[in-house]
Amino acid sequence: MSKRIYVGNLPFSANDQEVRELFEEFGEVTSVNLITDRETGRPRGFGFVEMGEGGSEAIDALNGKEMGGRTLNVNEARPRTERAPRRDRW
């Protein structure tokens, strides 16, 4: 069964390949999705990793590990909640 994992406090220099290699030590990585700002395109410092096997082991091993001078926050992703539609602030 696949597991969706939240990865927070990533260094802004991190890319998909580096995160994939970090998690591949624990099992098959299905996808990596690092979140970027819509307007500027710059990284927001968090993302999601989908793993087929080894997700629990990756969470246990990588939560609190340092990457690029920052301590990672790694845990199982919660389901996305519905939000109210945005109003224009103009």
Secondary structure, DSSP 4 states (H G I P E B T S, - for coil): --EEEEEES--TT--HHHHHHHHHTSS-EEEEEEEE-TTT--EEEEEEEEESS-HHHHHHHHTT-EETTEE-EEEEPPPPPP-PPPPP--
